Amino acid sequence: MNKKRPHHKNDLKKFIKKHFGSSVDCAKALNVNPQTVYNWHTSNPRGMLKFAPEIVNLCNTTWTQLAGEVLHREEELNN
């Protein structure tokens, strides 16, 4: 019997979509490869914090909100 990994709602991906429109638009705005943005919401959410100053300046968000989204996603991936 195969066990499927539980589906997580991925709020970090929703955060990116809300503030940038899409992962590709986020990558363009931050001058990174789209694969980098994909990695943030699939395996390395903390990598996004490297761009926290740019994200806070470009989006209507705070450092605290961004860090909370990143830490929440990290917890989802580790459970």
Backbone as JSON, one array per atom type, in Angstrom:
{
  "sequence": "MNKKRPHHKNDLKKFIKKHFGSSVDCAKALNVNPQTVYNWHTSNPRGMLKFAPEIVNLCNTTWTQLAGEVLHREEELNN",
  "N": [[0.84, -1.17, 0.0], [0.66, 2.15, -0.93], [1.59, 5.15, 0.59], [0.37, 8.35, 0.36], [1.81, 11.59, 0.3], [0.67, 14.09, 2.48], [-1.45, 16.68, 1.28], [-0.56, 20.02, 1.27], [-1.61, 23.36, 1.79], [0.02, 25.43, 0.94], [0.65, 28.32, 1.58], [2.68, 30.14, 1.08], [3.06, 30.11, -1.65], [0.62, 31.19, -2.39], [0.96, 33.71, -1.27], [3.0, 34.74, -2.92], [1.64, 34.77, -5.37], [-0.42, 36.58, -4.76], [0.98, 38.99, -4.28], [2.7, 39.34, -6.46], [1.49, 38.32, -8.73], [2.26, 36.06, -10.26], [4.55, 33.26, -10.14], [6.49, 33.54, -12.1], [6.34, 36.29, -12.69], [7.17, 37.23, -10.21], [9.8, 36.29, -10.18], [10.86, 37.82, -12.28], [10.56, 40.42, -11.23], [12.29, 40.33, -9.07], [14.61, 39.74, -10.25], [15.57, 37.09, -10.59], [15.92, 33.59, -11.41], [13.07, 31.79, -12.6], [13.0, 29.17, -11.58], [14.21, 29.45, -9.12], [12.28, 30.81, -7.59], [10.29, 28.87, -7.63], [11.61, 26.91, -6.13], [11.58, 28.13, -3.64], [8.95, 27.79, -2.7], [8.7, 25.05, -2.75], [10.87, 23.68, -1.59], [12.87, 25.26, -0.3], [12.11, 27.59, 1.51], [13.34, 29.58, 3.11], [15.25, 30.72, 1.51], [14.04, 32.79, 0.24], [14.16, 34.9, 1.98], [16.52, 36.2, 1.55], [15.91, 38.1, -0.27], [14.29, 39.81, 1.06], [14.41, 42.7, 1.63], [13.89, 43.81, -0.94], [11.4, 42.63, -1.54], [9.74, 43.63, 0.49], [9.86, 46.35, -0.17], [8.72, 46.34, -2.74], [6.19, 45.26, -2.45], [3.04, 45.46, -0.73], [3.66, 44.82, 2.13], [5.09, 43.59, 5.23], [8.26, 43.09, 6.95], [7.87, 41.33, 9.05], [5.48, 39.98, 8.36], [6.3, 38.71, 5.99], [8.42, 37.07, 6.95], [6.92, 35.45, 8.66], [5.29, 34.05, 6.82], [7.26, 32.61, 5.45], [8.41, 31.03, 7.52], [6.16, 29.57, 8.28], [5.71, 28.06, 5.96], [8.04, 26.57, 5.89], [7.68, 25.01, 8.16], [5.47, 23.5, 7.31], [6.66, 22.0, 5.27], [8.42, 20.45, 6.73], [6.88, 18.76, 8.23]],
  "CA": [[0.0, 0.0, 0.0], [1.44, 3.38, -1.02], [1.08, 6.29, 1.35], [0.57, 9.63, -0.3], [2.18, 12.7, 1.15], [-0.51, 14.95, 2.63], [-1.47, 17.91, 0.5], [-0.52, 21.24, 2.06], [-2.21, 24.43, 1.0], [1.11, 26.26, 0.43], [0.34, 29.74, 1.69], [3.76, 30.94, 0.5], [2.74, 30.22, -3.08], [-0.49, 32.16, -2.45], [1.56, 35.02, -0.98], [3.69, 35.16, -4.14], [0.62, 35.08, -6.37], [-1.13, 37.79, -4.34], [1.82, 40.19, -4.35], [3.4, 39.47, -7.74], [0.66, 37.85, -9.84], [2.67, 34.7, -10.58], [5.94, 32.97, -9.81], [7.32, 34.11, -13.17], [6.39, 37.74, -12.45], [8.0, 37.41, -9.02], [11.19, 36.09, -10.61], [11.26, 39.0, -13.07], [10.64, 41.59, -10.34], [13.44, 40.19, -8.18], [15.77, 39.45, -11.11], [16.05, 35.73, -10.33], [15.4, 32.57, -12.29], [11.8, 31.23, -12.11], [13.26, 27.97, -10.79], [14.52, 29.91, -7.76], [10.99, 31.08, -6.92], [9.68, 27.55, -7.46], [12.3, 26.25, -5.01], [11.15, 28.75, -2.38], [7.71, 27.22, -2.17], [8.7, 23.59, -2.74], [11.92, 23.04, -0.8], [13.78, 26.17, 0.4], [11.45, 28.87, 1.73], [14.23, 30.59, 3.71], [15.98, 31.39, 0.44], [13.3, 34.0, -0.1], [14.51, 35.98, 2.91], [17.65, 36.94, 0.96], [15.32, 39.18, -1.05], [13.31, 40.48, 1.91], [14.33, 44.16, 1.43], [13.23, 44.09, -2.22], [10.0, 42.21, -1.45], [9.05, 44.61, 1.34], [9.76, 47.6, -0.93], [7.87, 46.18, -3.92], [4.85, 44.77, -2.09], [2.41, 46.04, 0.45], [3.85, 43.83, 3.19], [6.1, 43.94, 6.23], [9.26, 42.05, 7.2], [7.27, 40.36, 9.96], [4.54, 39.16, 7.6], [7.08, 37.87, 5.09], [9.1, 36.04, 7.74], [5.9, 34.52, 9.13], [4.92, 33.18, 5.7], [8.39, 31.72, 5.19], [8.52, 30.06, 8.61], [4.99, 28.68, 8.21], [5.94, 27.11, 4.86], [9.11, 25.67, 6.31], [7.06, 24.05, 9.08], [4.65, 22.59, 6.49], [7.55, 21.07, 4.56], [9.11, 19.57, 7.67], [5.92, 17.86, 8.89]],
  "C": [[0.89, 1.25, 0.0], [0.79, 4.48, -0.2], [1.38, 7.55, 0.58], [0.95, 10.68, 0.72], [0.96, 13.62, 1.29], [-0.36, 16.24, 1.84], [-1.49, 19.11, 1.46], [-1.0, 22.39, 1.18], [-1.2, 25.43, 0.46], [0.75, 27.74, 0.4], [1.44, 30.64, 1.12], [3.53, 31.14, -0.99], [1.6, 31.22, -3.28], [0.01, 33.57, -2.2], [2.23, 35.58, -2.23], [2.68, 35.56, -5.2], [-0.11, 36.39, -6.03], [-0.3, 39.05, -4.59], [2.51, 40.4, -5.69], [2.56, 39.05, -8.94], [0.96, 36.41, -10.21], [4.12, 34.51, -10.14], [6.89, 33.57, -10.84], [7.45, 35.62, -13.0], [7.24, 38.06, -11.23], [9.47, 37.3, -9.4], [11.69, 37.3, -11.4], [11.47, 40.21, -12.17], [11.88, 41.54, -9.46], [14.72, 39.84, -8.93], [16.42, 38.12, -10.74], [15.42, 34.79, -11.36], [14.06, 32.07, -11.75], [11.97, 29.96, -11.28], [13.57, 28.31, -9.34], [13.24, 30.14, -6.97], [10.27, 29.76, -6.66], [10.3, 26.83, -6.26], [11.88, 26.84, -3.67], [9.9, 28.09, -1.84], [7.65, 25.7, -2.22], [9.74, 22.97, -1.82], [12.78, 23.98, 0.05], [13.14, 27.53, 0.66], [12.37, 29.95, 2.3], [15.06, 31.32, 2.67], [15.34, 32.7, 0.04], [13.71, 35.18, 0.77], [15.72, 36.78, 2.43], [17.14, 38.18, 0.22], [14.29, 39.97, -0.25], [13.27, 42.0, 1.7], [13.59, 44.53, 0.13], [11.74, 43.77, -2.16], [9.2, 43.22, -0.64], [8.85, 45.93, 0.59], [8.8, 47.51, -2.11], [6.41, 45.88, -3.59], [4.32, 45.51, -0.88], [2.46, 45.01, 1.57], [4.93, 44.31, 4.15], [7.12, 42.79, 6.33], [8.65, 40.95, 8.06], [6.32, 39.42, 9.23], [5.28, 38.2, 6.67], [7.76, 36.74, 5.84], [8.1, 35.0, 8.26], [5.47, 33.55, 8.04], [6.02, 32.15, 5.43], [8.49, 30.64, 6.26], [7.35, 29.08, 8.61], [5.19, 27.63, 7.12], [7.02, 26.1, 5.22], [8.55, 24.6, 7.25], [6.2, 23.04, 8.31], [5.54, 21.54, 5.82], [8.21, 20.07, 5.48], [8.18, 18.62, 8.41], [5.39, 16.83, 7.95]]
}
